[in-house]
Amino acid sequence: MPHDSTDQIAMCRELADEADRRASTSGHETARKDYELLAQSWQRLALSYQFSSHLERFLRSDRATQRQSRITRPKWC
């Protein structure tokens, strides 16, 4: 099922930014590292959603191109 991942990407980036802010203000080394790791995870998830969205658009475009070439190509080809 196709989905619009723009909102998901934005949310992941916001959560990554929030984790970065918490990392920068944390007084404990362990908490700082945990927040940095959390920020990286949110950033990776945002990239994954972005890749998925690009791939979905590419596949839709490719299918449309294939359908169009079947319509315009003579049967003897």
C-alpha positions as CSV (number, residue, x, y, z in Angstrom):
1,M,0.0,0.0,0.0
2,P,1.5,3.4,-1.0
3,H,2.1,5.9,1.7
4,D,3.2,9.5,2.0
5,S,6.3,9.3,4.2
6,T,6.9,13.1,4.3
7,D,5.3,13.3,7.8
8,Q,7.2,10.3,9.0
9,I,10.5,11.7,7.8
10,A,9.8,15.0,9.4
11,M,8.8,13.4,12.7
12,C,12.0,11.3,12.8
13,R,14.1,14.3,12.1
14,E,12.4,16.2,14.9
15,L,13.0,13.4,17.3
16,A,16.6,13.2,16.3
17,D,17.0,16.9,16.9
18,E,15.4,16.6,20.3
19,A,17.7,13.7,21.2
20,D,20.7,15.8,20.1
21,R,19.5,18.7,22.3
22,R,19.2,16.4,25.2
23,A,22.6,14.9,24.6
24,S,24.2,18.4,24.5
25,T,22.6,19.4,27.8
26,S,23.0,16.1,29.7
27,G,25.4,16.2,32.6
28,H,25.9,12.5,32.7
29,E,28.3,10.8,30.2
30,T,26.2,7.7,29.9
31,A,23.0,9.6,29.3
32,R,24.8,11.8,26.7
33,K,26.0,8.8,24.8
34,D,22.5,7.2,25.0
35,Y,20.9,10.3,23.5
36,E,23.5,10.5,20.8
37,L,22.8,6.9,19.9
38,L,19.1,7.6,19.9
39,A,19.6,10.6,17.6
40,Q,21.6,8.5,15.2
41,S,18.8,5.9,15.2
42,W,16.1,8.4,14.4
43,Q,18.3,9.9,11.6
44,R,18.8,6.4,10.1
45,L,15.0,5.8,10.3
46,A,14.4,9.1,8.5
47,L,16.8,8.1,5.8
48,S,15.2,4.7,5.5
49,Y,11.7,6.3,5.0
50,Q,13.2,8.7,2.4
51,F,14.9,5.8,0.5
52,S,11.6,3.8,0.6
53,S,9.7,6.8,-0.8
54,H,12.2,7.4,-3.6
55,L,12.2,3.7,-4.5
56,E,8.4,3.6,-4.5
57,R,8.2,6.6,-6.9
58,F,10.9,5.0,-9.1
59,L,9.0,1.7,-9.3
60,R,5.7,3.5,-10.1
61,S,7.4,5.5,-12.9
62,D,9.1,2.4,-14.3
63,R,5.8,0.4,-14.4
64,A,4.1,3.4,-16.2
65,T,7.0,3.5,-18.7
66,Q,6.7,-0.3,-19.3
67,R,2.9,0.0,-19.8
68,Q,3.4,2.9,-22.2
69,S,6.0,1.0,-24.2
70,R,3.7,-2.0,-24.6
71,I,1.0,0.3,-25.9
72,T,3.2,2.0,-28.5
73,R,5.3,-0.9,-29.6
74,P,4.2,-2.8,-32.7
75,K,3.3,-6.4,-32.0
76,W,6.1,-7.7,-34.4
77,C,8.8,-6.2,-32.1
